[in-house]
């Protein structure tokens, strides 16, 4: 059978009588149908699954990264616990440097004695109102003292060396009006105390 005969026979095929088709036409039709089914199945079944697969792969990468971060944290857990214990120890040490409410008067007396030891003259020592914080209270004290530069530096140094935490802020220094050789220092000396248990409960 030549090509022209085959084309003529294909044109004369009766779609309602497939059984009468020649073998080559029947096999060709089956191959074409199988190809259509395969292509249709790919676009309707496989292609959407590829999108699902890509989504799952992205989720897997995200979960893997999260797992690796948590694994690093878990590996460093003992180190974090040691750091926490050290911080708690340091915090406890700092807390012990804060006087209780009953010890504040002694601390203020220590500051006064420090001023005397440095050779400064006191013009003002005025306690201000308490300023409560989370677990401690700030007790600011306005002071005005006179003396020379070295005496003031000695006073600041002695205050810093006190066993309790004391800070000096809002420092203003000027020459004394009646004696240009002397200086006048206005400042706020901040002392601190920790909150007693009953005060914390009231908070």
Helices and strands as residue ranges (DSSP letters): H 3-11, G 18-20, H 23-41, I 42-46, H 47-75, H 77-95, G 101-103, H 104-118, E 121-132, E 136-147, H 149-160, E 166-175, E 183-194, H 197-202
